[in-house]
Amino acid sequence: MRKLRPHYTIPFMCHMVNVSPSGYYAWASRHPSRHAQEEARLEIEIKAAHKRTRGTFGPERLQRDLAAHGVKAGICRIRKIRKKLGIRCKQVKKLKATTNSKHTLPVADNLLEQKFRQKPLIQSGSVTSRTSLPMKAGSIWLTIRICFTEKLSATPWDRESRRNWS
């Protein structure tokens, strides 16, 4: 209404928006609310905290930083003010691959002849585990033998072959 005042009268504009002129004048002369005053102070604090943290803190960490400096504000309020001020935290840059494995250039010879194979800790051997699985018609023996050659074998056993276990 202040921008349109040079072109129209206040009573005419109040009539157009269905507001009384006395209500408009009361609103225009009113002091800012406590919430609006805190909002202005929070804007300054958030700008300072953003600069202090080098722009790397999001709203959650920014809230903890402000609390450490004696300023208490809710997370939603901080988000709203940051959006109003256009403050965003810096994003972490993604790793850029610098190795091109699909090139057609010649590969250097392996002059050192490095062999990157690890020797086994135990040259040979195996571990055997045996357990009984109860069934309705007796039980089944399950034997698991793990060889150090990374071969896994499972053999079912019955009562007769259990006697032959060595």
Buried (B, 14 or more C-beta within 10 A) or exposed (E): BEEEEEEEEBEEBBEEEEBEBEEBEEEEEEEEEEEEEBBEEBBEBBBEBBEEBEEEBBBEEBBEBBEEEEBEBEEEBBBBBBEEEEBEBEEEEEEEEEEEEEEEEEEEEEEEEEEEEEEEEEEEEEEEEEEEEEEEEEBBBBBEBBEEEEEEEEEEBEEEEEEEEE
